[in-house]
């Protein structure tokens, strides 16, 4: 499995992992964050920077990159994604981190019944043999299933698009966190919860496709508050919400501030990180920056 697919499925899992446990969100009381592209200025910045909310996988027919997004990308001096996807060492590091430690096996982790059910699913839906993943963490299987949950053959990625644009324009591309940090998010979640999530994805596969379509529709409507609420309204997963989203948001702010002080920067992160009281937009406001929607 190519690392670019593994990265974007890890990003998507941060949404789907919560989505599988959540109920339909109530409409937000105030549509404060109703855009995907934001300008960040003030607080001593000599020039504005820009923040764009992505969805890590989307059907090609639904992929849209507005002219204003291209314009602000082109005018920025450097680019930050969640990960430095231009780093040639990222592929090797990611695959190493996907390996189970010691002599552990996926079957031991899952138990015979779950493993057998998952093996049948993988053979039917993916035409693959589960024994090929015997030494991989559950995250690897979650990634494969998540990719299939998109429900279309042709998939686009905003991150891969921005990587190509960066190369074409010879812009420096950097990451807000390391691949070790992203994988550590899932390593910190108990195996029992990850396995429960995998089996929900397997047993309710068609439902998972519908839920991903619902998430895509909310994303395309640019309703960041509802997208965040979709994830936050998950009582079973509230213990992991801070780990999956909020803590990472807080870690990104000083990195973003340093980058913006250096030069005009285009940031692109999963849209689920933007909304909410602990989202990047609100954290930037609390730091004294002016945050303006661009549509």
Secondary structure, 3 states (H helix, E strand, C coil): CCHHHHHHHHHHHHHHHHHCCCCCCCCCCCCCCCCCEEEEECCCCCCCEEEEEECCCEEHHHCCCCHHHHHHHHHCCEEEECCCCCCCCHHHHHHHHCECCCCCCHHHHHCHHHHHHHHHHHHHHHCCCHHHHCCECHHHHHHHHHHHHCCCCCEECHHHHHHHHHHHCCCEEEECCCHHHHHHHHHCCCHHHHHHHHHHHHHCHHHHHHHHHHHHHHHHCCCHHHHHHHHHCCHHHHHHHHHHHHHHHHHHHHHHHHHHHHCCEEEEEEHHHCCCCCCHHHHHHHCCCEEEEEC
